């Protein structure tokens, strides 16, 4: 047990904010899932996971975060093995292998990878700070996370790979990057792109998936050709559905190959298609919410189930519809406050490892929030990024609460006890 004097520095404001937003999130998940037998257990599962997470949070808080520094390499190889294993033993859903099915609990190693790689990079920078050239540290840390990013892209899970990359960039900048390093870093980035391109030729995979052949229902010859192309199709980094989402975001219907009209409303009835349906329904939900919302459990888009994945990726649309602009703004304010407290812990941390660790967590929370909100208001393409602490997702929630425990551990120990 830690010295009782350490609890004077415990961040109670952070804990209250996290508990509040989780509770509000469970309430909104209940609203989104009410009456739907397929997801009716979602709020109960989320609440139970949150209670378990709070217990884990206190266990991590009373443990000295600096002990993780010595375990960084072990954690690195464990997450590498989990990411490799999910490609072999993971459950296939929606043409992706991202989950281990653990008897009713879906474990997504990509979520844990964000946290673990933050620990690994923080330890790597801290061990080399002031001892080795920083440019060397930047390059080697990039090489360190590259295998994990490649495995995540193979799932495929582009959004998680981008979040980890953003976290790494944020950490190396906060670690003390200088202007003279920028050019060298851009050169390394260009070299990586060239290496990936050459590797695709040597190892026989495509950077972009080949488009599928569209056939008429009675065209057997075309169908045979399409089946043959499907069997001979090589692995690809960027998949067709990802390209289609980007096209839909800028107003092109991939099925019609139309040039977008800048004056056209992409959510007009004639322009809605399978790819922009979710975004348009989210915008309808926000628009119907107004300033004060339609009321809890009263939203039309959510209660009538027009909005898909409303309890996960698009939970914020339910918030906007039922609680209005002010309710949605309150959720964003709480999330921003949590990120601020993470940055505060980084500012007061007494060592490089603790500072880098808190910065990594703040970077992940920020980008996840930005992407999730952006895709729901039409500023970004639709991706599978959930809203931290709010969206339904047990792996994500546990990882986020563990991250809060690490922030609390850093904040509690920013001053050395005097005897």
Secondary structure, DSSP 8 states (H G I E B T S, - for coil): ---GGGGGG--HHHHHHHHHHHHHHHHHHHHHHTT-TTTTTHHHHHHHHHHHHHHHHHHHHHS-TTHHHHTHHHHHHHHHHHHHHHHHHSEEETTEEEEEE-SS-EE-HHHHHHHHHHHHHHHHHHHHTTTS-HHHHHHHHHHHHHHHHHHHHTTT-HHHHHHHHHHHHHHHHHTT--HHHHHHHHHHHHHHHHHHHHHHHHHT-EEE--------TT-HHHHHHHHHHHHT---EEE-HHHHHHHHHHTT--TTTT----TTS-TTSGGG--TTTHHHHHHHHHHHHHTTT-S-TT--HHHHTT-STTTTTTTHHHHHHHHHHHHHHHHHHHHHHHHHHHHHHHHHH-SSHHHHHHHHHHHHHHHHHHHHHHHHHTTSS---S---TTTSS-HHHHHHHHHHHHHHHHHHHTSS----
